[in-house]
Amino acid sequence: MSVETGVFERYSEGAQTQQADLCCPVDYDRELLAILPQEIIDKDYGCGDPSRYVKKGDIVLDLGSGSGKICYMAAQLVGKSGKVIGVDMNDDMLGLARKYQAKMAEKIGSDRVAFVKGQIQDLALDLQALDAHLAENPIHSSQDVISLRTWQEQQRTENPLIKDSSIDLVISNCVLNLVHDSDKEKLIKEIFRVTKPGGRVAIADIVSDEFVPAHMKKDQKLWSGCISGALQEHAFLEAFVNAGFVAVAYDKWASEPWQVVEDIEFRSVTITAIKPKEEMAQDRGHAVIYRGPYSEVYDDDGYAYFKGIRMAVSDKMYALLTSGAYGEDFIGIEPAEDFATCPWNAEPGSLRSTDQTKGSSHKKDPIHISDGCCG
Ligand SMILES: C[S@@+](CC[C@H](N)C(=O)[O-])C[C@H]1O[C@@H](n2cnc3c(N)ncnc32)[C@H](O)[C@@H]1O
């Protein structure tokens, strides 16, 4: 049996009967749970609470939505103008989540949740449409397989289940680890594709402190139980950085492991990240000061920020560092006067002179310490 088949079977069972060994204790917001049906609460197989990151007006995508618990919690937070999409590949789980949709819409005030069928590593392909297509076009030959591939490609382009750059916040609760290792890079690329530029990601999942050996990965029970498919703790963050996300960080980290198997610790974490905006970075004279307490820190592009020193930053990086994505770590300093913009090409570690940032001594023709800028 493949790991995918094992995952299908385990979560079909989980949709029918509560599975005690799939539960990882989580402190959810009781107020948000108050209007949820008990069956949805009981069939909770999450390991964190990504609903904490939802803002009013967000379009939220929940990867591997299961019983729909996080979707129904998020729906209360997005308000009337927001929307929540739960994606799951399992018909039994989708059935369970949809069973309460009308009742929940009434309680919440509008029908702002949709549950769709798809694989999270292939968010462009609508599996409900595929089921309908296969019912009308059954596969009997290799020629049929080739035609199906062409149809799937066309669907991904012309009718994607989740469109490019359409989501404000991608969340997930204990699902990424269930995706086959060979598909994990593709999965994170898909998350990047669907997130709006400037959009956010908050993923609760399980990570391991050491790389998981092959014999554990072949163990169906360990894999479908959210254990042996876990990414190693550094590889998890790195995968998001490699896909192009910025401000990638562990926002939650369980001090106690959830499980220890063969001396490997598996713990619940939540990572947060941002998809950078697409516009070209410009040098307009902005600076930031890293508050400390460390003597220096580096961003994902290798730019250093020294404690207490005015560092030259592009307008794009300035917006990001002072947006709250990096907590309160940076003091933002606007240019005294917005001088002629030019493409950002300063060397990592470039300083910004006080001349460029204090109004009284701002020069009409500023000399940048950061090399190569027009000024
Ligand atoms: C551990 S449960 C978590 C469910 C839910 N997020 C929660 O908090 O209770 C995993 C869910 O992800 C779904 N799932 C697993 N792999 C998936 C994949 N590759 N694509 C879509 N759904 C997947 C399963 O069907 C199941 O509903």
The ligand as an SDF file (V2000), in Angstrom:
LIG
                    3D

 27 29  0  0  0  0  0  0  0  0999 V2000
   -4.3510   15.3080   10.2670 C   0  0  0  0  0  0  0  0  0  0  0  0
   -5.8290   15.6860    9.4180 S   0  0  0  0  0  0  0  0  0  0  0  0
   -6.0080   17.4140    9.7830 C   0  0  0  0  0  0  0  0  0  0  0  0
   -7.3950   17.8800    9.5070 C   0  0  0  0  0  0  0  0  0  0  0  0
   -7.6940   19.3330    9.9140 C   0  0  0  0  0  0  0  0  0  0  0  0
   -6.7320   20.2490    9.3670 N   0  0  0  0  0  0  0  0  0  0  0  0
   -7.7990   19.5010   11.4150 C   0  0  0  0  0  0  0  0  0  0  0  0
   -7.2150   20.4640   11.9430 O   0  0  0  0  0  0  0  0  0  0  0  0
   -8.4890   18.7030   12.0670 O   0  0  0  0  0  0  0  0  0  0  0  0
   -5.2850   15.6670    7.7200 C   0  0  0  0  0  0  0  0  0  0  0  0
   -6.3340   16.0290    6.6720 C   0  0  0  0  0  0  0  0  0  0  0  0
   -5.6540   16.3440    5.4780 O   0  0  0  0  0  0  0  0  0  0  0  0
   -6.1760   15.6310    4.3880 C   0  0  0  0  0  0  0  0  0  0  0  0
   -5.0620   15.3970    3.4540 N   0  0  0  0  0  0  0  0  0  0  0  0
   -3.9630   14.6410    3.6620 C   0  0  0  0  0  0  0  0  0  0  0  0
   -3.1300   14.7130    2.6040 N   0  0  0  0  0  0  0  0  0  0  0  0
   -3.7240   15.5440    1.7160 C   0  0  0  0  0  0  0  0  0  0  0  0
   -3.3710   16.0110    0.4220 C   0  0  0  0  0  0  0  0  0  0  0  0
   -2.2340   15.6550   -0.1520 N   0  0  0  0  0  0  0  0  0  0  0  0
   -4.2060   16.8540   -0.2020 N   0  0  0  0  0  0  0  0  0  0  0  0
   -5.3910   17.2310    0.3660 C   0  0  0  0  0  0  0  0  0  0  0  0
   -5.7910   16.8010    1.5770 N   0  0  0  0  0  0  0  0  0  0  0  0
   -4.9560   15.9790    2.2520 C   0  0  0  0  0  0  0  0  0  0  0  0
   -6.7810   14.3780    4.9920 C   0  0  0  0  0  0  0  0  0  0  0  0
   -7.7760   13.8580    4.1630 O   0  0  0  0  0  0  0  0  0  0  0  0
   -7.2950   14.8910    6.3220 C   0  0  0  0  0  0  0  0  0  0  0  0
   -8.5860   15.3950    6.2190 O   0  0  0  0  0  0  0  0  0  0  0  0
  1  2  1  0
  2  3  1  0
  2 10  1  0
  3  4  1  0
  4  5  1  0
  5  6  1  0
  5  7  1  0
  7  8  2  0
  7  9  1  0
 10 11  1  0
 11 12  1  0
 11 26  1  0
 12 13  1  0
 13 14  1  0
 13 24  1  0
 14 15  1  0
 14 23  1  0
 15 16  2  0
 16 17  1  0
 17 18  1  0
 17 23  2  0
 18 19  1  0
 18 20  2  0
 20 21  1  0
 21 22  2  0
 22 23  1  0
 24 25  1  0
 24 26  1  0
 26 27  1  0
M  CHG  2   2   1   9  -1
M  END
$$$$
